[in-house]
Amino acid sequence: MDFVRELLRFMWVRKKFWLFPLVLMLVLFGTLLVLTQGSAVAPFIYTLF
């Protein structure tokens, strides 16, 4: 949790607001990969890419 807080503070202080959508998309894709690992939904997810 400290890493997230530090990352948000970095973006706020350095005015790097354009990084927020990139980080959000990486987190969403990572969560999607973790949740679909070994499940029956995986073949349908792979057709999206």
mmCIF file as Biopython writes it, N, C-alpha, C and O atoms, coordinates in Angstrom:
data_model
#
loop_
_atom_site.group_PDB
_atom_site.id
_atom_site.type_symbol
_atom_site.label_atom_id
_atom_site.label_alt_id
_atom_site.label_comp_id
_atom_site.label_asym_id
_atom_site.label_entity_id
_atom_site.label_seq_id
_atom_site.pdbx_PDB_ins_code
_atom_site.Cartn_x
_atom_site.Cartn_y
_atom_site.Cartn_z
_atom_site.occupancy
_atom_site.B_iso_or_equiv
_atom_site.auth_seq_id
_atom_site.auth_asym_id
_atom_site.pdbx_PDB_model_num
ATOM 1   N N  . MET A ? 1  ? 0.827   -1.196  0.000   1.0 0.0 1  A 1 
ATOM 2   C CA . MET A ? 1  ? 0.000   0.000   0.000   1.0 0.0 1  A 1 
ATOM 3   C C  . MET A ? 1  ? 0.870   1.258   0.000   1.0 0.0 1  A 1 
ATOM 4   O O  . MET A ? 1  ? 0.469   2.292   -0.533  1.0 0.0 1  A 1 
ATOM 5   N N  . ASP A ? 2  ? 2.035   1.172   0.584   1.0 0.0 2  A 1 
ATOM 6   C CA . ASP A ? 2  ? 2.936   2.336   0.581   1.0 0.0 2  A 1 
ATOM 7   C C  . ASP A ? 2  ? 3.377   2.699   -0.832  1.0 0.0 2  A 1 
ATOM 8   O O  . ASP A ? 2  ? 3.554   3.871   -1.163  1.0 0.0 2  A 1 
ATOM 9   N N  . PHE A ? 3  ? 3.550   1.665   -1.658  1.0 0.0 3  A 1 
ATOM 10  C CA . PHE A ? 3  ? 3.968   1.914   -3.037  1.0 0.0 3  A 1 
ATOM 11  C C  . PHE A ? 3  ? 2.910   2.718   -3.798  1.0 0.0 3  A 1 
ATOM 12  O O  . PHE A ? 3  ? 3.239   3.639   -4.546  1.0 0.0 3  A 1 
ATOM 13  N N  . VAL A ? 4  ? 1.665   2.369   -3.603  1.0 0.0 4  A 1 
ATOM 14  C CA . VAL A ? 4  ? 0.569   3.074   -4.287  1.0 0.0 4  A 1 
ATOM 15  C C  . VAL A ? 4  ? 0.504   4.523   -3.809  1.0 0.0 4  A 1 
ATOM 16  O O  . VAL A ? 4  ? 0.354   5.445   -4.611  1.0 0.0 4  A 1 
ATOM 17  N N  . ARG A ? 5  ? 0.618   4.709   -2.506  1.0 0.0 5  A 1 
ATOM 18  C CA . ARG A ? 5  ? 0.586   6.063   -1.953  1.0 0.0 5  A 1 
ATOM 19  C C  . ARG A ? 5  ? 1.757   6.899   -2.470  1.0 0.0 5  A 1 
ATOM 20  O O  . ARG A ? 5  ? 1.594   8.075   -2.797  1.0 0.0 5  A 1 
ATOM 21  N N  . GLU A ? 6  ? 2.931   6.286   -2.540  1.0 0.0 6  A 1 
ATOM 22  C CA . GLU A ? 6  ? 4.104   6.995   -3.028  1.0 0.0 6  A 1 
ATOM 23  C C  . GLU A ? 6  ? 3.983   7.317   -4.515  1.0 0.0 6  A 1 
ATOM 24  O O  . GLU A ? 6  ? 4.392   8.391   -4.957  1.0 0.0 6  A 1 
ATOM 25  N N  . LEU A ? 7  ? 3.423   6.389   -5.283  1.0 0.0 7  A 1 
ATOM 26  C CA . LEU A ? 7  ? 3.218   6.631   -6.709  1.0 0.0 7  A 1 
ATOM 27  C C  . LEU A ? 7  ? 2.234   7.773   -6.945  1.0 0.0 7  A 1 
ATOM 28  O O  . LEU A ? 7  ? 2.470   8.631   -7.796  1.0 0.0 7  A 1 
ATOM 29  N N  . LEU A ? 8  ? 1.131   7.787   -6.193  1.0 0.0 8  A 1 
ATOM 30  C CA . LEU A ? 8  ? 0.163   8.875   -6.337  1.0 0.0 8  A 1 
ATOM 31  C C  . LEU A ? 8  ? 0.753   10.219  -5.918  1.0 0.0 8  A 1 
ATOM 32  O O  . LEU A ? 8  ? 0.491   11.240  -6.553  1.0 0.0 8  A 1 
ATOM 33  N N  . ARG A ? 9  ? 1.542   10.217  -4.859  1.0 0.0 9  A 1 
ATOM 34  C CA . ARG A ? 9  ? 2.201   11.451  -4.420  1.0 0.0 9  A 1 
ATOM 35  C C  . ARG A ? 9  ? 3.181   11.944  -5.472  1.0 0.0 9  A 1 
ATOM 36  O O  . ARG A ? 9  ? 3.266   13.146  -5.726  1.0 0.0 9  A 1 
ATOM 37  N N  . PHE A ? 10 ? 3.927   11.021  -6.090  1.0 0.0 10 A 1 
ATOM 38  C CA . PHE A ? 10 ? 4.861   11.389  -7.162  1.0 0.0 10 A 1 
ATOM 39  C C  . PHE A ? 10 ? 4.124   12.040  -8.321  1.0 0.0 10 A 1 
ATOM 40  O O  . PHE A ? 10 ? 4.549   13.073  -8.838  1.0 0.0 10 A 1 
ATOM 41  N N  . MET A ? 11 ? 3.000   11.419  -8.729  1.0 0.0 11 A 1 
ATOM 42  C CA . MET A ? 11 ? 2.251   11.978  -9.850  1.0 0.0 11 A 1 
ATOM 43  C C  . MET A ? 11 ? 1.675   13.347  -9.499  1.0 0.0 11 A 1 
ATOM 44  O O  . MET A ? 11 ? 1.598   14.219  -10.364 1.0 0.0 11 A 1 
ATOM 45  N N  . TRP A ? 12 ? 1.279   13.544  -8.273  1.0 0.0 12 A 1 
ATOM 46  C CA . TRP A ? 12 ? 0.695   14.825  -7.870  1.0 0.0 12 A 1 
ATOM 47  C C  . TRP A ? 12 ? 1.754   15.921  -7.809  1.0 0.0 12 A 1 
ATOM 48  O O  . TRP A ? 12 ? 1.526   17.029  -8.293  1.0 0.0 12 A 1 
ATOM 49  N N  . VAL A ? 13 ? 2.907   15.622  -7.220  1.0 0.0 13 A 1 
ATOM 50  C CA . VAL A ? 13 ? 3.955   16.631  -7.045  1.0 0.0 13 A 1 
ATOM 51  C C  . VAL A ? 13 ? 4.603   16.987  -8.374  1.0 0.0 13 A 1 
ATOM 52  O O  . VAL A ? 13 ? 4.848   18.161  -8.651  1.0 0.0 13 A 1 
ATOM 53  N N  . ARG A ? 14 ? 4.878   15.989  -9.190  1.0 0.0 14 A 1 
ATOM 54  C CA . ARG A ? 14 ? 5.561   16.221  -10.467 1.0 0.0 14 A 1 
ATOM 55  C C  . ARG A ? 14 ? 4.613   16.578  -11.609 1.0 0.0 14 A 1 
ATOM 56  O O  . ARG A ? 14 ? 5.054   16.783  -12.741 1.0 0.0 14 A 1 
ATOM 57  N N  . LYS A ? 15 ? 3.321   16.653  -11.320 1.0 0.0 15 A 1 
ATOM 58  C CA . LYS A ? 15 ? 2.292   16.975  -12.324 1.0 0.0 15 A 1 
ATOM 59  C C  . LYS A ? 15 ? 2.331   15.992  -13.491 1.0 0.0 15 A 1 
ATOM 60  O O  . LYS A ? 15 ? 2.238   16.392  -14.651 1.0 0.0 15 A 1 
ATOM 61  N N  . LYS A ? 16 ? 2.467   14.715  -13.180 1.0 0.0 16 A 1 
ATOM 62  C CA . LYS A ? 16 ? 2.498   13.661  -14.197 1.0 0.0 16 A 1 
ATOM 63  C C  . LYS A ? 16 ? 1.142   12.960  -14.241 1.0 0.0 16 A 1 
ATOM 64  O O  . LYS A ? 16 ? 1.054   11.744  -14.072 1.0 0.0 16 A 1 
ATOM 65  N N  . PHE A ? 17 ? 0.107   13.729  -14.466 1.0 0.0 17 A 1 
ATOM 66  C CA . PHE A ? 17 ? -1.248  13.185  -14.460 1.0 0.0 17 A 1 
ATOM 67  C C  . PHE A ? 17 ? -1.507  12.244  -15.628 1.0 0.0 17 A 1 
ATOM 68  O O  . PHE A ? 17 ? -2.431  11.433  -15.571 1.0 0.0 17 A 1 
ATOM 69  N N  . TRP A ? 18 ? -0.711  12.339  -16.681 1.0 0.0 18 A 1 
ATOM 70  C CA . TRP A ? 18 ? -0.890  11.471  -17.832 1.0 0.0 18 A 1 
ATOM 71  C C  . TRP A ? 18 ? -0.499  10.033  -17.497 1.0 0.0 18 A 1 
ATOM 72  O O  . TRP A ? 18 ? -0.855  9.116   -18.237 1.0 0.0 18 A 1 
ATOM 73  N N  . LEU A ? 19 ? 0.229   9.815   -16.394 1.0 0.0 19 A 1 
ATOM 74  C CA . LEU A ? 19 ? 0.603   8.463   -16.000 1.0 0.0 19 A 1 
ATOM 75  C C  . LEU A ? 19 ? -0.564  7.693   -15.388 1.0 0.0 19 A 1 
ATOM 76  O O  . LEU A ? 19 ? -0.564  6.462   -15.401 1.0 0.0 19 A 1 
ATOM 77  N N  . PHE A ? 20 ? -1.550  8.394   -14.858 1.0 0.0 20 A 1 
ATOM 78  C CA . PHE A ? 20 ? -2.651  7.731   -14.174 1.0 0.0 20 A 1 
ATOM 79  C C  . PHE A ? 20 ? -3.410  6.749   -15.071 1.0 0.0 20 A 1 
ATOM 80  O O  . PHE A ? 20 ? -3.652  5.620   -14.643 1.0 0.0 20 A 1 
ATOM 81  N N  . PRO A ? 21 ? -3.797  7.126   -16.291 1.0 0.0 21 A 1 
ATOM 82  C CA . PRO A ? 21 ? -4.492  6.143   -17.144 1.0 0.0 21 A 1 
ATOM 83  C C  . PRO A ? 21 ? -3.622  4.935   -17.494 1.0 0.0 21 A 1 
ATOM 84  O O  . PRO A ? 21 ? -4.130  3.819   -17.607 1.0 0.0 21 A 1 
ATOM 85  N N  . LEU A ? 22 ? -2.324  5.147   -17.665 1.0 0.0 22 A 1 
ATOM 86  C CA . LEU A ? 22 ? -1.433  4.030   -17.965 1.0 0.0 22 A 1 
ATOM 87  C C  . LEU A ? 22 ? -1.354  3.061   -16.801 1.0 0.0 22 A 1 
ATOM 88  O O  . LEU A ? 22 ? -1.436  1.848   -16.994 1.0 0.0 22 A 1 
ATOM 89  N N  . VAL A ? 23 ? -1.197  3.584   -15.605 1.0 0.0 23 A 1 
ATOM 90  C CA . VAL A ? 23 ? -1.134  2.733   -14.421 1.0 0.0 23 A 1 
ATOM 91  C C  . VAL A ? 23 ? -2.457  2.011   -14.220 1.0 0.0 23 A 1 
ATOM 92  O O  . VAL A ? 23 ? -2.472  0.828   -13.880 1.0 0.0 23 A 1 
ATOM 93  N N  . LEU A ? 24 ? -3.552  2.701   -14.424 1.0 0.0 24 A 1 
ATOM 94  C CA . LEU A ? 24 ? -4.871  2.093   -14.265 1.0 0.0 24 A 1 
ATOM 95  C C  . LEU A ? 24 ? -5.072  0.940   -15.256 1.0 0.0 24 A 1 
ATOM 96  O O  . LEU A ? 24 ? -5.588  -0.112  -14.877 1.0 0.0 24 A 1 
ATOM 97  N N  . MET A ? 25 ? -4.674  1.124   -16.504 1.0 0.0 25 A 1 
ATOM 98  C CA . MET A ? 25 ? -4.823  0.064   -17.497 1.0 0.0 25 A 1 
ATOM 99  C C  . MET A ? 25 ? -3.925  -1.129  -17.170 1.0 0.0 25 A 1 
ATOM 100 O O  . MET A ? 25 ? -4.337  -2.275  -17.347 1.0 0.0 25 A 1 
ATOM 101 N N  . LEU A ? 26 ? -2.709  -0.875  -16.697 1.0 0.0 26 A 1 
ATOM 102 C CA . LEU A ? 26 ? -1.831  -1.975  -16.312 1.0 0.0 26 A 1 
ATOM 103 C C  . LEU A ? 26 ? -2.414  -2.771  -15.160 1.0 0.0 26 A 1 
ATOM 104 O O  . LEU A ? 26 ? -2.337  -4.000  -15.147 1.0 0.0 26 A 1 
ATOM 105 N N  . VAL A ? 27 ? -2.996  -2.076  -14.195 1.0 0.0 27 A 1 
ATOM 106 C CA . VAL A ? 27 ? -3.615  -2.767  -13.060 1.0 0.0 27 A 1 
ATOM 107 C C  . VAL A ? 27 ? -4.817  -3.582  -13.524 1.0 0.0 27 A 1 
ATOM 108 O O  . VAL A ? 27 ? -5.004  -4.715  -13.078 1.0 0.0 27 A 1 
ATOM 109 N N  . LEU A ? 28 ? -5.628  -3.024  -14.408 1.0 0.0 28 A 1 
ATOM 110 C CA . LEU A ? 28 ? -6.792  -3.755  -14.907 1.0 0.0 28 A 1 
ATOM 111 C C  . LEU A ? 28 ? -6.399  -4.999  -15.705 1.0 0.0 28 A 1 
ATOM 112 O O  . LEU A ? 28 ? -6.998  -6.061  -15.533 1.0 0.0 28 A 1 
ATOM 113 N N  . PHE A ? 29 ? -5.404  -4.875  -16.567 1.0 0.0 29 A 1 
ATOM 114 C CA . PHE A ? 29 ? -4.956  -6.034  -17.330 1.0 0.0 29 A 1 
ATOM 115 C C  . PHE A ? 29 ? -4.330  -7.083  -16.424 1.0 0.0 29 A 1 
ATOM 116 O O  . PHE A ? 29 ? -4.548  -8.278  -16.618 1.0 0.0 29 A 1 
ATOM 117 N N  . GLY A ? 30 ? -3.561  -6.651  -15.447 1.0 0.0 30 A 1 
ATOM 118 C CA . GLY A ? 30 ? -2.968  -7.591  -14.496 1.0 0.0 30 A 1 
ATOM 119 C C  . GLY A ? 30 ? -4.027  -8.323  -13.705 1.0 0.0 30 A 1 
ATOM 120 O O  . GLY A ? 30 ? -3.921  -9.532  -13.496 1.0 0.0 30 A 1 
ATOM 121 N N  . THR A ? 31 ? -5.046  -7.611  -13.264 1.0 0.0 31 A 1 
ATOM 122 C CA . THR A ? 31 ? -6.143  -8.235  -12.527 1.0 0.0 31 A 1 
ATOM 123 C C  . THR A ? 31 ? -6.901  -9.215  -13.420 1.0 0.0 31 A 1 
ATOM 124 O O  . THR A ? 31 ? -7.276  -10.303 -12.982 1.0 0.0 31 A 1 
ATOM 125 N N  . LEU A ? 32 ? -7.121  -8.829  -14.657 1.0 0.0 32 A 1 
ATOM 126 C CA . LEU A ? 32 ? -7.802  -9.710  -15.598 1.0 0.0 32 A 1 
ATOM 127 C C  . LEU A ? 32 ? -7.021  -10.999 -15.820 1.0 0.0 32 A 1 
ATOM 128 O O  . LEU A ? 32 ? -7.607  -12.080 -15.865 1.0 0.0 32 A 1 
ATOM 129 N N  . LEU A ? 33 ? -5.706  -10.890 -15.957 1.0 0.0 33 A 1 
ATOM 130 C CA . LEU A ? 33 ? -4.882  -12.073 -16.158 1.0 0.0 33 A 1 
ATOM 131 C C  . LEU A ? 33 ? -4.878  -12.974 -14.931 1.0 0.0 33 A 1 
ATOM 132 O O  . LEU A ? 33 ? -4.914  -14.198 -15.058 1.0 0.0 33 A 1 
ATOM 133 N N  . VAL A ? 34 ? -4.835  -12.381 -13.753 1.0 0.0 34 A 1 
ATOM 134 C CA . VAL A ? 34 ? -4.822  -13.185 -12.530 1.0 0.0 34 A 1 
ATOM 135 C C  . VAL A ? 34 ? -6.158  -13.882 -12.329 1.0 0.0 34 A 1 
ATOM 136 O O  . VAL A ? 34 ? -6.195  -15.055 -11.958 1.0 0.0 34 A 1 
ATOM 137 N N  . LEU A ? 35 ? -7.246  -13.181 -12.567 1.0 0.0 35 A 1 
ATOM 138 C CA . LEU A ? 35 ? -8.560  -13.769 -12.344 1.0 0.0 35 A 1 
ATOM 139 C C  . LEU A ? 35 ? -8.925  -14.849 -13.358 1.0 0.0 35 A 1 
ATOM 140 O O  . LEU A ? 35 ? -9.653  -15.785 -13.028 1.0 0.0 35 A 1 
ATOM 141 N N  . THR A ? 36 ? -8.426  -14.729 -14.584 1.0 0.0 36 A 1 
ATOM 142 C CA . THR A ? 36 ? -8.794  -15.699 -15.610 1.0 0.0 36 A 1 
ATOM 143 C C  . THR A ? 36 ? -7.790  -16.828 -15.747 1.0 0.0 36 A 1 
ATOM 144 O O  . THR A ? 36 ? -7.962  -17.704 -16.595 1.0 0.0 36 A 1 
ATOM 145 N N  . GLN A ? 37 ? -6.764  -16.827 -14.945 1.0 0.0 37 A 1 
ATOM 146 C CA . GLN A ? 37 ? -5.754  -17.883 -15.045 1.0 0.0 37 A 1 
ATOM 147 C C  . GLN A ? 37 ? -6.360  -19.231 -14.643 1.0 0.0 37 A 1 
ATOM 148 O O  . GLN A ? 37 ? -6.792  -19.415 -13.505 1.0 0.0 37 A 1 
ATOM 149 N N  . GLY A ? 38 ? -6.384  -20.136 -15.561 1.0 0.0 38 A 1 
ATOM 150 C CA . GLY A ? 38 ? -6.892  -21.464 -15.283 1.0 0.0 38 A 1 
ATOM 151 C C  . GLY A ? 38 ? -8.401  -21.579 -15.232 1.0 0.0 38 A 1 
ATOM 152 O O  . GLY A ? 38 ? -8.921  -22.586 -14.753 1.0 0.0 38 A 1 
ATOM 153 N N  . SER A ? 39 ? -9.101  -20.604 -15.698 1.0 0.0 39 A 1 
ATOM 154 C CA . SER A ? 39 ? -10.564 -20.689 -15.661 1.0 0.0 39 A 1 
ATOM 155 C C  . SER A ? 39 ? -11.111 -20.987 -17.055 1.0 0.0 39 A 1 
ATOM 156 O O  . SER A ? 39 ? -10.378 -20.979 -18.044 1.0 0.0 39 A 1 
ATOM 157 N N  . ALA A ? 40 ? -12.388 -21.243 -17.109 1.0 0.0 40 A 1 
ATOM 158 C CA . ALA A ? 40 ? -13.035 -21.542 -18.380 1.0 0.0 40 A 1 
ATOM 159 C C  . ALA A ? 40 ? -13.260 -20.282 -19.212 1.0 0.0 40 A 1 
ATOM 160 O O  . ALA A ? 40 ? -13.611 -20.375 -20.388 1.0 0.0 40 A 1 
ATOM 161 N N  . VAL A ? 41 ? -13.064 -19.119 -18.622 1.0 0.0 41 A 1 
ATOM 162 C CA . VAL A ? 41 ? -13.281 -17.855 -19.331 1.0 0.0 41 A 1 
ATOM 163 C C  . VAL A ? 41 ? -12.065 -17.471 -20.163 1.0 0.0 41 A 1 
ATOM 164 O O  . VAL A ? 41 ? -12.174 -16.632 -21.058 1.0 0.0 41 A 1 
ATOM 165 N N  . ALA A ? 42 ? -10.920 -18.061 -19.888 1.0 0.0 42 A 1 
ATOM 166 C CA . ALA A ? 42 ? -9.663  -17.679 -20.534 1.0 0.0 42 A 1 
ATOM 167 C C  . ALA A ? 42 ? -9.724  -17.718 -22.064 1.0 0.0 42 A 1 
ATOM 168 O O  . ALA A ? 42 ? -9.237  -16.774 -22.687 1.0 0.0 42 A 1 
ATOM 169 N N  . PRO A ? 43 ? -10.285 -18.740 -22.709 1.0 0.0 43 A 1 
ATOM 170 C CA . PRO A ? 43 ? -10.317 -18.723 -24.183 1.0 0.0 43 A 1 
ATOM 171 C C  . PRO A ? 43 ? -11.093 -17.540 -24.760 1.0 0.0 43 A 1 
ATOM 172 O O  . PRO A ? 43 ? -10.763 -17.047 -25.839 1.0 0.0 43 A 1 
ATOM 173 N N  . PHE A ? 44 ? -12.110 -17.092 -24.055 1.0 0.0 44 A 1 
ATOM 174 C CA . PHE A ? 44 ? -12.874 -15.942 -24.536 1.0 0.0 44 A 1 
ATOM 175 C C  . PHE A ? 44 ? -12.113 -14.642 -24.362 1.0 0.0 44 A 1 
ATOM 176 O O  . PHE A ? 44 ? -12.254 -13.729 -25.175 1.0 0.0 44 A 1 
ATOM 177 N N  . ILE A ? 45 ? -11.309 -14.548 -23.315 1.0 0.0 45 A 1 
ATOM 178 C CA . ILE A ? 45 ? -10.498 -13.357 -23.089 1.0 0.0 45 A 1 
ATOM 179 C C  . ILE A ? 45 ? -9.418  -13.259 -24.163 1.0 0.0 45 A 1 
ATOM 180 O O  . ILE A ? 45 ? -9.134  -12.168 -24.658 1.0 0.0 45 A 1 
ATOM 181 N N  . TYR A ? 46 ? -8.813  -14.395 -24.526 1.0 0.0 46 A 1 
ATOM 182 C CA . TYR A ? 46 ? -7.743  -14.379 -25.506 1.0 0.0 46 A 1 
ATOM 183 C C  . TYR A ? 46 ? -8.238  -13.975 -26.902 1.0 0.0 46 A 1 
ATOM 184 O O  . TYR A ? 46 ? -7.451  -13.490 -27.715 1.0 0.0 46 A 1 
ATOM 185 N N  . THR A ? 47 ? -9.500  -14.164 -27.180 1.0 0.0 47 A 1 
ATOM 186 C CA . THR A ? 47 ? -10.010 -13.750 -28.485 1.0 0.0 47 A 1 
ATOM 187 C C  . THR A ? 47 ? -10.109 -12.235 -28.595 1.0 0.0 47 A 1 
ATOM 188 O O  . THR A ? 47 ? -10.180 -11.702 -29.702 1.0 0.0 47 A 1 
ATOM 189 N N  . LEU A ? 48 ? -10.114 -11.533 -27.465 1.0 0.0 48 A 1 
ATOM 190 C CA . LEU A ? 48 ? -10.158 -10.073 -27.499 1.0 0.0 48 A 1 
ATOM 191 C C  . LEU A ? 48 ? -8.848  -9.485  -27.995 1.0 0.0 48 A 1 
ATOM 192 O O  . LEU A ? 48 ? -8.823  -8.390  -28.557 1.0 0.0 48 A 1 
ATOM 193 N N  . PHE A ? 49 ? -7.766  -10.211 -27.788 1.0 0.0 49 A 1 
ATOM 194 C CA . PHE A ? 49 ? -6.448  -9.705  -28.175 1.0 0.0 49 A 1 
ATOM 195 C C  . PHE A ? 49 ? -6.017  -10.359 -29.446 1.0 0.0 49 A 1 
ATOM 196 O O  . PHE A ? 49 ? -4.931  -10.075 -29.949 1.0 0.0 49 A 1 
#
